[in-house]
Amino acid sequence: VAIVISGCASGKVDTSVLNPDPPSKMFADADAMMAKGNFDDAAKQFEAVDREHPYSPEARKSIVMAAYAYYRAGKSPEAIASAERYIALHPGTKETPMAHHIIAQAYFDDLKTANRDQTPARKAMEQLKILKTRYPDSEYARDADNEIRICQDNLAAQEMEVGRYYLNEHNYVAAINRFKTVVSDYQTTAHV
């Protein structure tokens, strides 16, 4: 029994999985991967910076850079999760507008036609409006107006599609309510 207990209490830690490089080198390596177009590997390397050196100055920026790398790799759910994590941990920093922009673009790229679910349009518009109101001087807020108009147009088109369906079904009250929504909520769209 004593031999078994002493074997369990050896206290050896496996350090072979830890990267011995300093955070600045790890961040530079991830940045080089981004420059070469290896976005998936870069995202993993940025996450490693945050995981292995959580209190370093590079760790904070590596979270948002991982989100950007995931976005460029076409992995929207991972990009959104990483950007939301950054916003939760570091609100008000200079990279926060970039995190909101990554979330907005990930949802914006997922916009569907009017007869499909418009949740991505709603979420993209929400993030774009946050950019416009909280960070009006950021480079991302300047480009948000056109994308907000596109999201509003998609949402208005969906309301029109549903309204026309109700009209064809002779459910006039439901159709009128959908058309009223277009007139009241989406006044700047062509659907009015």
C-alpha positions as a Markdown table, in Angstrom:
| # | Residue | x | y | z |
|---|---|---|---|---|
| 1 | Val | 0.0 | 0.0 | 0.0 |
| 2 | Ala | 2.8 | 2.4 | 0.9 |
| 3 | Ile | 4.5 | 1.8 | -2.5 |
| 4 | Val | 1.2 | 2.6 | -4.4 |
| 5 | Ile | 0.6 | 5.8 | -2.3 |
| 6 | Ser | 4.2 | 7.0 | -2.8 |
| 7 | Gly | 3.9 | 6.4 | -6.6 |
| 8 | Cys | 0.8 | 8.5 | -6.8 |
| 9 | Ala | 2.4 | 11.3 | -4.8 |
| 10 | Ser | 5.5 | 11.7 | -7.0 |
| 11 | Gly | 4.3 | 15.2 | -8.0 |
| 12 | Lys | 5.9 | 15.2 | -11.5 |
| 13 | Val | 4.3 | 17.6 | -13.9 |
| 14 | Asp | 4.5 | 16.9 | -17.6 |
| 15 | Thr | 6.0 | 20.1 | -19.1 |
| 16 | Ser | 6.6 | 18.6 | -22.5 |
| 17 | Val | 3.4 | 20.1 | -23.9 |
| 18 | Leu | 4.3 | 23.7 | -22.8 |
| 19 | Asn | 6.0 | 25.9 | -25.4 |
| 20 | Pro | 9.2 | 27.3 | -23.9 |
| 21 | Asp | 9.1 | 30.4 | -26.2 |
| 22 | Pro | 8.4 | 33.8 | -24.8 |
| 23 | Pro | 5.0 | 35.3 | -25.6 |
| 24 | Ser | 6.4 | 37.9 | -28.0 |
| 25 | Lys | 8.0 | 35.1 | -30.1 |
| 26 | Met | 4.8 | 33.0 | -30.1 |
| 27 | Phe | 2.8 | 36.1 | -31.1 |
| 28 | Ala | 5.3 | 36.9 | -33.9 |
| 29 | Asp | 5.1 | 33.2 | -35.1 |
| 30 | Ala | 1.3 | 33.4 | -35.2 |
| 31 | Asp | 1.5 | 36.7 | -37.1 |
| 32 | Ala | 3.9 | 35.1 | -39.6 |
| 33 | Met | 1.4 | 32.3 | -40.1 |
| 34 | Met | -1.3 | 34.8 | -40.8 |
| 35 | Ala | 0.9 | 36.5 | -43.4 |
| 36 | Lys | 1.4 | 33.2 | -45.2 |
| 37 | Gly | -2.3 | 32.5 | -45.2 |
| 38 | Asn | -2.2 | 29.7 | -42.6 |
| 39 | Phe | -5.2 | 31.1 | -40.7 |
| 40 | Asp | -6.2 | 28.0 | -38.9 |
| 41 | Asp | -2.7 | 27.3 | -37.5 |
| 42 | Ala | -2.4 | 31.0 | -36.7 |
| 43 | Ala | -5.6 | 31.0 | -34.7 |
| 44 | Lys | -4.3 | 28.0 | -32.7 |
| 45 | Gln | -1.0 | 29.7 | -32.1 |
| 46 | Phe | -2.7 | 32.9 | -30.9 |
| 47 | Glu | -4.8 | 30.8 | -28.5 |
| 48 | Ala | -1.6 | 29.2 | -27.3 |
| 49 | Val | -0.2 | 32.6 | -26.4 |
| 50 | Asp | -3.3 | 33.3 | -24.3 |
| 51 | Arg | -3.3 | 29.9 | -22.7 |
| 52 | Glu | 0.4 | 29.7 | -21.9 |
| 53 | His | 1.1 | 33.3 | -21.0 |
| 54 | Pro | -2.3 | 34.7 | -19.8 |
| 55 | Tyr | -0.8 | 37.7 | -18.0 |
| 56 | Ser | 1.5 | 38.9 | -20.8 |
| 57 | Pro | 0.7 | 42.0 | -22.8 |
| 58 | Glu | 0.5 | 39.8 | -26.0 |
| 59 | Ala | -2.2 | 37.6 | -24.4 |
| 60 | Arg | -4.9 | 40.2 | -24.6 |
| 61 | Lys | -4.4 | 41.0 | -28.3 |
| 62 | Ser | -3.9 | 37.4 | -29.1 |
| 63 | Ile | -7.6 | 36.6 | -28.3 |
| 64 | Val | -8.9 | 39.1 | -30.8 |
| 65 | Met | -6.3 | 38.0 | -33.3 |
| 66 | Ala | -7.4 | 34.4 | -32.9 |
| 67 | Ala | -10.9 | 35.6 | -33.7 |
| 68 | Tyr | -9.7 | 37.3 | -36.8 |
| 69 | Ala | -7.7 | 34.3 | -37.9 |
| 70 | Tyr | -10.7 | 32.0 | -37.4 |
| 71 | Tyr | -12.8 | 34.5 | -39.4 |
| 72 | Arg | -10.3 | 34.4 | -42.2 |
| 73 | Ala | -10.2 | 30.6 | -42.1 |
| 74 | Gly | -14.0 | 30.6 | -42.6 |
| 75 | Lys | -14.8 | 29.3 | -39.2 |
| 76 | Ser | -17.5 | 31.8 | -38.1 |
| 77 | Pro | -18.6 | 30.0 | -34.9 |
| 78 | Glu | -15.1 | 29.9 | -33.6 |
| 79 | Ala | -14.5 | 33.5 | -34.6 |
| 80 | Ile | -17.7 | 34.7 | -32.9 |
| 81 | Ala | -16.9 | 32.8 | -29.7 |
| 82 | Ser | -13.3 | 34.2 | -29.6 |
| 83 | Ala | -14.4 | 37.7 | -30.3 |
| 84 | Glu | -17.2 | 37.5 | -27.7 |
| 85 | Arg | -14.7 | 36.2 | -25.2 |
| 86 | Tyr | -12.5 | 39.2 | -25.9 |
| 87 | Ile | -15.3 | 41.6 | -25.4 |
| 88 | Ala | -16.3 | 40.0 | -22.1 |
| 89 | Leu | -12.7 | 40.0 | -20.8 |
| 90 | His | -11.5 | 43.3 | -22.1 |
| 91 | Pro | -14.3 | 45.8 | -22.8 |
| 92 | Gly | -13.3 | 49.3 | -23.7 |
| 93 | Thr | -9.8 | 48.4 | -25.0 |
| 94 | Lys | -8.6 | 49.7 | -28.3 |
| 95 | Glu | -9.2 | 46.2 | -30.0 |
| 96 | Thr | -12.8 | 46.0 | -28.8 |
| 97 | Pro | -14.2 | 47.7 | -32.0 |
| 98 | Met | -12.3 | 45.1 | -34.0 |
| 99 | Ala | -13.9 | 42.3 | -32.0 |
| 100 | His | -17.4 | 43.7 | -32.6 |
| 101 | His | -16.5 | 44.1 | -36.3 |
| 102 | Ile | -15.4 | 40.4 | -36.5 |
| 103 | Ile | -18.7 | 39.3 | -35.0 |
| 104 | Ala | -20.7 | 41.5 | -37.3 |
| 105 | Gln | -18.9 | 40.3 | -40.4 |
| 106 | Ala | -19.2 | 36.7 | -39.4 |
| 107 | Tyr | -23.0 | 37.1 | -39.2 |
| 108 | Phe | -23.1 | 39.4 | -42.2 |
| 109 | Asp | -21.4 | 36.7 | -44.4 |
| 110 | Asp | -24.2 | 34.3 | -43.3 |
| 111 | Leu | -27.1 | 36.5 | -44.6 |
| 112 | Lys | -29.8 | 34.4 | -46.3 |
| 113 | Thr | -32.5 | 35.2 | -48.9 |
| 114 | Ala | -35.7 | 36.7 | -47.7 |
| 115 | Asn | -37.5 | 33.4 | -47.4 |
| 116 | Arg | -34.9 | 32.1 | -44.9 |
| 117 | Asp | -34.2 | 32.7 | -41.2 |
| 118 | Gln | -33.0 | 36.3 | -40.7 |
| 119 | Thr | -31.3 | 35.7 | -37.4 |
| 120 | Pro | -27.8 | 36.4 | -38.9 |
| 121 | Ala | -29.1 | 39.8 | -40.3 |
| 122 | Arg | -30.5 | 40.7 | -36.9 |
| 123 | Lys | -27.3 | 39.8 | -35.1 |
| 124 | Ala | -25.1 | 41.5 | -37.6 |
| 125 | Met | -27.2 | 44.7 | -37.5 |
| 126 | Glu | -27.0 | 44.6 | -33.7 |
| 127 | Gln | -23.2 | 44.5 | -33.7 |
| 128 | Leu | -23.0 | 47.1 | -36.4 |
| 129 | Lys | -25.2 | 49.5 | -34.4 |
| 130 | Ile | -23.0 | 48.9 | -31.4 |
| 131 | Leu | -20.0 | 49.9 | -33.5 |
| 132 | Lys | -21.8 | 53.1 | -34.7 |
| 133 | Thr | -22.9 | 54.2 | -31.2 |
| 134 | Arg | -20.1 | 53.1 | -28.9 |
| 135 | Tyr | -17.1 | 53.6 | -31.3 |
| 136 | Pro | -18.2 | 56.2 | -33.9 |
| 137 | Asp | -14.6 | 57.2 | -34.6 |
| 138 | Ser | -13.3 | 53.7 | -35.3 |
| 139 | Glu | -12.4 | 52.7 | -38.8 |
| 140 | Tyr | -15.0 | 49.9 | -38.6 |
| 141 | Ala | -17.9 | 52.3 | -37.8 |
| 142 | Arg | -17.4 | 54.3 | -41.0 |
| 143 | Asp | -18.1 | 51.3 | -43.1 |
| 144 | Ala | -21.1 | 50.1 | -41.1 |
| 145 | Asp | -23.8 | 52.2 | -42.6 |
| 146 | Asn | -24.0 | 50.4 | -45.9 |
| 147 | Glu | -24.1 | 47.0 | -44.2 |
| 148 | Ile | -26.8 | 48.2 | -41.8 |
| 149 | Arg | -28.9 | 49.2 | -44.8 |
| 150 | Ile | -28.3 | 45.7 | -46.4 |
| 151 | Cys | -29.4 | 44.0 | -43.1 |
| 152 | Gln | -32.5 | 46.2 | -42.9 |
| 153 | Asp | -33.3 | 45.5 | -46.5 |
| 154 | Asn | -33.1 | 41.8 | -45.9 |
| 155 | Leu | -35.4 | 42.1 | -42.8 |
| 156 | Ala | -37.9 | 44.2 | -44.7 |
| 157 | Ala | -37.8 | 41.7 | -47.6 |
| 158 | Gln | -38.6 | 38.9 | -45.2 |
| 159 | Glu | -41.6 | 40.8 | -43.7 |
| 160 | Met | -42.8 | 41.4 | -47.3 |
| 161 | Glu | -42.4 | 37.8 | -48.2 |
| 162 | Val | -44.5 | 36.7 | -45.1 |
| 163 | Gly | -47.0 | 39.4 | -45.8 |
| 164 | Arg | -47.5 | 38.2 | -49.4 |
| 165 | Tyr | -47.9 | 34.7 | -48.1 |
| 166 | Tyr | -50.7 | 35.8 | -45.7 |
| 167 | Leu | -52.3 | 37.8 | -48.5 |
| 168 | Asn | -52.4 | 34.8 | -50.8 |
| 169 | Glu | -53.9 | 32.8 | -47.9 |
| 170 | His | -56.6 | 35.5 | -47.5 |
| 171 | Asn | -55.4 | 36.2 | -44.0 |
| 172 | Tyr | -55.6 | 40.0 | -44.5 |
| 173 | Val | -55.1 | 41.1 | -40.9 |
| 174 | Ala | -51.8 | 39.2 | -40.6 |
| 175 | Ala | -50.7 | 40.5 | -44.0 |
| 176 | Ile | -51.6 | 44.1 | -43.0 |
| 177 | Asn | -49.6 | 43.7 | -39.7 |
| 178 | Arg | -46.5 | 42.5 | -41.7 |
| 179 | Phe | -46.8 | 45.4 | -44.1 |
| 180 | Lys | -47.2 | 47.9 | -41.2 |
| 181 | Thr | -44.0 | 46.5 | -39.7 |
| 182 | Val | -42.2 | 47.3 | -43.0 |
| 183 | Val | -43.6 | 50.8 | -43.1 |
| 184 | Ser | -42.8 | 51.6 | -39.4 |
| 185 | Asp | -39.5 | 49.8 | -38.8 |
| 186 | Tyr | -37.8 | 49.8 | -42.3 |
| 187 | Gln | -38.7 | 53.2 | -43.7 |
| 188 | Thr | -35.4 | 53.7 | -45.5 |
| 189 | Thr | -35.7 | 50.5 | -47.5 |
| 190 | Ala | -37.1 | 50.2 | -51.0 |
| 191 | His | -39.8 | 47.8 | -49.7 |
| 192 | Val | -41.8 | 50.7 | -48.2 |
